[in-house]
């Protein structure tokens, strides 16, 4: 087990105190992926960021997060997930302090990078610890529902908290608030979580593979972000893009030839696992447009302050919570994870499509709020479905790696989605300004285009899920416990749909 067994009133073992600690740490990490979004204008004015570099306040966190999750998950499998979780949380807390103390753009970006690294180490083992603690299907479904709520609602909750803290105090406190919470979480985790037996003998962490994939992801996002200033066809953009592809190809070769690769090909041996990961990345890439661009629309076009902007995304968080905690487990048990996921993706694509029609003279309740309903319902149903499907092929020995893979595709999808959508919005806004449009008209036109492209990402996820995913015979939800073989395994990826 990965946590201390706490006797319940019925004399049975309860892992819920451990789940609370794991999810508290995860919530703090996820919050910091978006809590800065509302405070970006204040950070830009205070530290003197240029418009083109401001997005790196977000990317500097997301890129190391996405790049280090696989390595961190492997380290947890080999040397103990408790040690990895506590160490990552301590690094995240210390880096949060440095972020709050930052007096220059360079200092903030370096501290955000360290914060992202700590967040990756913490998050990489969280889902693995949960699915190995909860072995009874009904309890596991509830636990994954709680985890999914933290994963999905944490981002929008961060927008509200960021607005309140920025307006009531200053942007520095969106980072300082992590320090006492992080210290308390570390102390409680050391007491509640129990050390695990590890199977590290004869296995490696594949550091070369981790370096290659991290560098490839960082260079890819840098290429997309910088394309807004230099153009997609410039020598600089094409050169850095080619470099990222070369690094990615080297990573693939390394994984195919290494004795103990970071990402073993067998992890993609079941179509439900690979299909869920692909759909997850595309869905998050599209959904992240709401968390970033809707905030800018409310602030720069509708004239909302930080608190009103944060309140504007509360309906999404509330609906995600209701769906993932209460409704999603029941629907998945009855209709299967695949069926629930397909409906959820239709709702998300529809919500982003509504945002693609926002007018320059719009209002919140007529133009933004109607989109929050399908977005909240859809995301709250999609995350538990995807988490269960993505972990369905994991053995206890590889649960940390599978957890790392799930979080990796989420962070890669978020960072690449942010880079693509924000670049498209900025480029289209510049073109409209050049053609004589007013500031608000140009901004709105840029946001509309980005939301429509985000909707296309989610529709692609829908097609991927419909074609690739299957409900295994002998199961209802299409998932199985880690380390347990389904009565009818999912078909290998080599078969056609």
C-alpha positions, 0 to 999 in steps of 0.5 A: 500500500502507499498510505497508512491504513486508518481504521474506519468506524466499521472496522474496515481500512480507510484510505480517505485521509491519505486521499485528502493529503494527495489531492490537497497537494495536487490541487495546489500544484494545479492551481498554480498552472492558472492562478497567474492568468488573472494577475498577468496584467499586474505582473506585466506592469510591475516587472516590465514584461513585454507583450510577447514575453508575458506568456512565458510566465505561464509556459515557464511553469507548464513546460518543465511540468510536462517534460519531467512527469515521465521521469518523476513517475519512473523514479517513484516506481523505482525508489518509492512514491512517498519520497517522490511526492514529499520531495516534489512538494517541498521543492514546489513550496520553496519555489513559490516563495522565490516567485513571490519575492521576484523583482525582475522578469528573469527571476520570476521565470527561473522561479516558475521553472523550478516551481513547475519542476516541483509540481511535476515531481509531486503530480507524477505519482499522485494518481498511481498512489490513488489507484493502488490504494483503492482496490474495490471498484466502487471505492476506486470510482469515487476516489478517481472522481475526487482526483478528477475534480481536483485536476479539472476544477483546479484550473478554474478555481485558480482564476478566482483565487488569483483575482481575489488575491491580486485585487485584495493584496498584490500579485506576489500573494498568489505565490506566497499563499502556497508557502504555509499550505505547502509546509503543512502538506509536507508535514502531514504527508510524512505522517500519513503516507507510508513508505513502499517497497520498491523494485529498483534492482536492475532498473534505470531511470533512463535520464538520457530519454528524459533529457531528450523529451524535455528538450523537445517539448520546450523547444516545440513550445518556444517555436510556436510562441515566437512564431507570433513575432517572427512568422511561421515561415521564417528561418528562425521558426522553421529551424527551431521547429526542425530542432524539436522534431529531431529531438523527438525522433532521438527520443523515440529511437532511444526508447526503442533501443534502451534496455529499460526505456523511460517510456516502454512501447508496451505501455501503448499495447492497448488501444484504450490506453493510447486512445485515451491519452491522445483524446486527453491531450487534444481535449485539454489543448482546446479547453485551455483556451477557455481558461486563458482567453476567456479571462482576457476577453472579460478583462480587456473587452468587457472591462471586468476587474480581477474579482469579477473575472474570477467569479465569471469562471465559478460556474465551470468549477461548480459544474465540474465538481458536481459532475466528477464527484457525483454523476460521472461515477454513476454514469460510467458504471452504467454506460461505460467510460467510452460512451460518457466520454463521447457525450462529454466531448460533444458538450465541450466542443459546443461550449467552445463553439459558443465562445467563438461567436462572442461579440465586441459589445457582448455581456457576460450573461448573454455571451459568456455564461451560456458557454460555461454550462456545457464546458463545466458539464462536459469537462466534469464528465470527461476527466474521470472517464479519461483517467480510468481508461488511461490507467486501465493497462497499468500494472502495480509496478508501472502505475507511477509511469502510467500516472506520469503519462496521464499528467504528461499529456495533460500538461503538454496539451495545455502548453501547446494549446496555449501556445497555438491559441494565444499565437493565433489570437495575437496574429489575427488581432494584429492583422485586424488592427492593420486593416483599421479595426478598433482595439476591441474589435481586433481583440474580439476577432482574435479571441473568436478565431482561437475559440473556434480552433480550440473547438476543432481540437476537441472535435478531433479528440471526439473522432479519436475517441470514437474510432480508437476506444472500445468497451472491453467485453465482460466489463461495463466501464471499459477499465480495470484495476491496475495489475488486474487483467480485464476479462476481455483485454482491449485490442492491441493498437496494431488492429484497425478500427 
